[in-house]
Amino acid sequence: MTDPNDLAAFWAQAWQHLGRGVADGKSPARYPTFATVSPDGMPEVRTVALRRADSAAQVLEVHTDIETPKVAALRQTPWASLHVWLARADLQIRATARVDILTGPQVQADWDRVPAASRVSYGTNPVPGAPIDHVFAYDKPPDRDRFAVLRCHVAKLDLVHLGARHRRAVFERDTDWAGQWVAP
């Protein structure tokens, strides 16, 4: 068993779970909640699919349609929070990140890895969130030009383990990820 007072092990455990979320479609870390602030200042949350988790670079990535409301929100306020709840591990992971919106030739390799059946997620017509006349009054043609990668540069990682004795630690880029135990 890992020493419960070991900050480095706690950090590594979180990134191991995030990495598993990318590799395993059944992992609860595969589908984090992604929160932004809308252009009119309202909180917005949605579920996304985690596509990359790089612990060395402290980067998380998700894919999206460039016409979604979350992209409009990120263009105004380029920050997001991601939340993962891992019930079996009794672990909550909250990441605060500055988000870059990548499109065009720089994401071609990502697009090439998107399965053909999943490409319909990028190109909904009318655009996502637009009013429609009836429930199925939309088409989903794949549109490479609408594909975007949201590269989330993690600035803060807040971890809470809800074991017999709760543990919580905060890791921040500004402190070179040294980590600090905080009251849960």
N, C-alpha and C positions, 0 to 999 in steps of 0.2 A: 504494500500500500504506500502511496506517495505521502510524504510529510505534508499535512494540511497547512503548514505555515510556509511552504515553499512557493514564493511568488512566481518564480520562473516556471515551475511545473504547472501552476494554475494557468499562466499565459499559454504555455505549450498545449495544454489540454484544450483550451478554447480554439486555438488555431487548428488542432487536429480535428475537432468537430467540424469546423468550417470547411476544411479540406475534404472531409468525408461527405459534406453536403454537395460539393461539386462532383465527386466521383460516384455517389450513390443516390439515385433518384428516390429511394425510400427513406433516406435520412431526413429527420425533421429540420436539419440545417439547410436542406436543399431549397426550402421555400421561406425565406425570411420575410418579415413585415418591413416595408420600406416606407419611411415617412418623410414628407416634404412640407413646405409652407407654400400655399397657393399664391398666385400674384395678388389676390385680394386679402392676403394675410391669414387665411384659414388653414388649420392643420388638415393634411390629407395623408391617408395611409392606404397601402395596397400590398398584396402578396406578389413577390417576384421570384424568379428562379435564379439561384446563385450559380454563376458560370465560371468564376475564378476566385480562388482564395490563396493569396501569396503572402505567407507569413514573413518572408525576408523583406519584401517591399512594403508590407502592411497595406495591401491593396485587395479590395473585393470588387468583383465585376458582375453586372447584370446586363441583359440585353433588353431593348425596348424598341417600339415604333417611335420614330422621331416626332410624330404628331400627337403623342399622348399628353394629357395634362401634366404629368410629372415632369416632362421635358420643359414645358412652359414654366413650371414652378422653378426648376433648376436653373433656367436661364436668368431668372430674376434673383434667386437666392441659391447659389451653388453648393448648398449643404443639405445633407440627408442623414437620417438615423436608420439603422437596420437593427431589427430585433429578432432574436432566435430563442425559442424555448425548447429545451431538450429534456423532456419529461423523465426518461429513463436515467439520465445523468443528474437530474435535479439541478440543472444549470441554465441560467439565463445569460445570454450574451447580448449586450447593447453596444453598437459601434456608432460613433459619430464621425462623419466623413465629408471631406470636400470632394465634389463630384465634377469630373470632366466629362463632357458629352463628345464622344468620338463618332465620326461618320466618314463616309467616302472611302477612298483607297486605303486609309489607315486601318479599316476594319474588314478588309476583304478576306483575310485569313479566317477571321471569326465567322463571317458569313458562309464561307466554304465549309465550315464544320457544322452548320445548322442543318439538321436533317430536312429533306424536302417537305415532309409532312408538317414540320414546325414553321416553315417559312411563311405560312399563311398568317402568322401572328404579326407580320410586318407588312402592312399595306391595306388594312381595313378601310373600306369605302362605304359610307362616309367615314371621316376620321373618328377615332375613338372619343366617345363622349358626346358626339353630335346627336341631336334629336332625330328620331326615325318614326315613320308612320305606323309601323307594326313591328312585332318582336323580331322578325327575321328580315327586315328591310335593309340589309347590308350584304356586301360581298367581302371576301377575304382573299383577294389575289396577292400572291407574294410580290413584294416590290423591294428590290435590293436597295433602292435609293431611300427607303424609309427606315432601314435598319440602322440602329445605333447601339453603341456600347457605352454604358455608364461606368466609368472607372472611378471607384470610390477610394480615395486616399484617406485611410483611417487616421484620425487625429486623436481619438480617445476610444478606449475599450473598457467597458464597465462590466465586470463579471460578478454574478451572484450565484453561490451554491447554496441550495436550500436543504442541507443535510440535517442531522440531529442538532448540530450547532451550525447556524448559518455563517457563511464566509462571504465577504465582498471585497473586491480589489478594483482599483482604477489604474489604468495604464495610459500614459499620455505621450504623444510624440514630443512635446516640448520638454519632457524630462528624460528623453532617450529611452522611453518605455521602462523606466526603473520600477514602476509599480508602487502602489501604496495601499495598504490595508485600510478600509474605511468601515464604519459601522454599517451593518446590513439594514 
